[in-house]
């Protein structure tokens, strides 16, 4: 899956869920390390706030 498409899916999953998602789940689902998923989720949450 191309990186840009992963970013779009990651943003969609983060913004549309009622409960929070774990970084390990997002990492496995979108093929990234847990550290990368955690950093990306933090950036998404900062922008959405």
Secondary structure as the mmCIF struct_conf table of DSSP 4:
data_model
#
loop_
_struct_conf.conf_type_id
_struct_conf.id
_struct_conf.beg_label_comp_id
_struct_conf.beg_label_asym_id
_struct_conf.beg_label_seq_id
_struct_conf.end_label_comp_id
_struct_conf.end_label_asym_id
_struct_conf.end_label_seq_id
HELX_RH_AL_P HELX_RH_AL_P1 UNK A 3 UNK A 16
BEND BEND1 UNK A 18 UNK A 19
HELX_RH_AL_P HELX_RH_AL_P2 UNK A 23 UNK A 30
TURN_TY1_P TURN_TY1_P1 UNK A 31 UNK A 31
HELX_RH_AL_P HELX_RH_AL_P3 UNK A 34 UNK A 48
#
